[in-house]
Amino acid sequence: MFNYRYLYLISFCSILTLAMQVSVFGEVRNVYESDGAKGIQDSINVSGAGDTVLVHDGIYYVRDVDSLGITMKDSIVFMSVNGAESCTLTGLNSTATDTAYHIIYCNFGDSSSYAAMIRGFTITNGCADLPFYWSGGGIYCNSSSPTIDSCVITNNRAGCGSGLYIRQSSPTIRNNTISNNSSTHEGSGLYIEESSPLIMNNRIANNSSGTSGGGLFIYYSSPAITRNMIINNNSSVGSGGGLLIKQASPEITDNVISNNSATYNGGGLLIALHSSALLTGNTITNNVSNMGGGIFTTFYSSVVIDSCFIADNGSFQETISGMAFINSNTDTTDTFKITHSHLYYNTFQPDTEIDNNTSITIPLENNFWWDKDSSAIQSLIEGPADIMPFEYDFIPGVPGEPTSIDSVRNYNNNYSVVIDSLWDDPDTLYLRIYGEDRNARFREAAVAIIKSSIYPSGIAVALIETDTNSGIYEGKAIVKTSTGSNDIRKDDIYQTVRVNSVCDSLQIVANMDTTQKFVVYYRVCPGVEESESRSGDLSHTRLFQNYPNPFTTKTVIRVQGLGDSKSQKISLKIYDLVGRLVKKFRVKSEEFRVVWDGKDKDGKMLGSGVYFYKLEAGDFTKTRKMFLIK
């Protein structure tokens, strides 16, 4: 039989700790793992307004209670003792033979009550993908406005709203991780209909929708979406990889919207059907779709963007809408407006950033485009637009790249070891830039340019700041060998750099400070390696490391201590990465220096890469490595 344990059983220290975390009122009922999910439901059933159901560490199988999962009551606090890492509510039954439709079911019949709280659970394995229960695999919220705080809502399935389904409600959704949920239709992370929730400080990541709105699907609603990480979400056969906004009017403020993808339109956001969206202070990077890599707007909708950083988004089919695609049926009164924003590298390769298909001149004033020539900026826009005046530098108070760069590095996958060589095809670069944060209020981005012998002009990768004001920016890129028919523009969109299949070197350069570089070698070349062989009178000979190294225009190579060997044939030879001789210098003095300007024997400038210089004097040989970066 379930054993009720009341407030007097809780230690004074536990009460003090909980009081610091959340207000605890009324009677407190403790539930232990041995009581099971039935103990949770029994405690909720007998609790009144202001009471707390306190769940201790363990795994609770909610299908043992009911196919609807745990039915929540209005005006009670439902929370775990030690947080989501220690307390799991799973949709499975204890024999793992059946699954609940929802983990937590909220249907209070009153959306104006805000007293209920759900806090500190891992919520997983809900399965609402049947004809009659196909919404809200994790949490179903209808006519209910609880606070949902500090939960991990993961690996749930549903027709729509796999993580959370919110209808005719105004809940507060804060400090949660909503990840790896999958829906057959819309809104895998969150589905929001006829509601006005506050969605704040959440990580909405790696959710996948069968049609639209991989991260969030917003319909007939006006949510406030603030300071969230909306990343790596996907609409597999639809639109709006990060967010799909339909007949809705959200305010989207200070978020990171990055690395989302859609098969059709709007990799980051799609705004449609008489919607209006206000975007302020967002960092929007690395999103990909067929058209409108960052933003796609259509069907009489309007978008106002202010003080945002939009970079490194791409459209893989439509070559003129990396940043935004504005459909011809968009609102003719306030189509699309961007002001006081940082807009560039959508994509890094020559391309058009905005495709305006309306006849209205869209206002794009007071933005920083990286380019500082009006004709160059105008060439980035297809269709009528007014870019004047534009800014010549980063705008104060707007998210952007770091003000200075300390270093650029490549690491292993958990950023614990610096890696300077790769072997596999494909392989992965785990990039990190250290710099001086531009704005403490935002999580921003720093751009790395990655060059190889196949892509000497490079591709761009936007790295996201690990936290506000951390000054540490992380991201990754894929390394693949050249096929001989590569498309650098598409590879740039998919953060892919091509290398020579035999061997190559990758130069990782900080966009904000091109003197900050890091070199990663791809495979060991068979031609030349660093080596030394000496004998006889040349035992004191020294071949110094060239300086500077890496170099861009010229470098100095110095030799010392040749002694009486000057009667022998002495040469200094320069080889490329695969062992081909590109330049030769004859040496006749005991001590000498050579200045090499990066040109071959025919006076042709060589490309960026690894080169070797080899001193040969009788039986003495020594080889060193150097880097030419253009």
Buried (B, 14 or more C-beta within 10 A) or exposed (E): EBEBBEBEEBEEEBEEEBEEBBEBBBBBBBBBBEBBBBBBBBBBEEBEEBBBBBBBBBBBBBBBBBBBBBBBBBBBBBBBBEBBEBBBBBBBBBEEEBBBBBBBBBBBEEBEBBBBBBBBBBBBBBBBBEEEBBBBBBBBBBBBBBBBBBBBBBBBBBBBBBBBBBBBBBBBBBBBBBBBBBBBBBBBBBBBBBBBBBBBBBBBBBBBBBBBBBBBBBBBBBBBBBBBBBBBBBBBEBBBBBBBBBBBBBBBBBBBBBBBBBBBBBBBBBBBBBBBBBBBBBBBBBBBBBBBBBBBBBBBBBBBBBBBBBBBBBBBEBBBBBBBBBBEBBBEEBBBBBBBBBBBBBBBBEBBBBBBBBEBEBBBBBBBBBBEEEEEBBEBBBBEBEBEEBBEEBBEEBBBBBBBBBEBBBBEEEBEEEBEBBEEEEBBBBBBBBBEBBBEBBBBBBBBBBBBBBBEEBBBBBBBBEEBEBBBBBBBBBBBBBEEEBBBBBBBBBBBBBBBBBBBBBBBBBBBBEEBBBBBBBBEBEBBEEEEEBEEBBEEBEBEEBEEBBBBEEBBBBBEBBBEBEEBEBEBBBBBBBEEBBBEBEBEEBEBEBEBEBEBEEEEEBBBBBBBBBBBBBEBBBBBBBBBBB
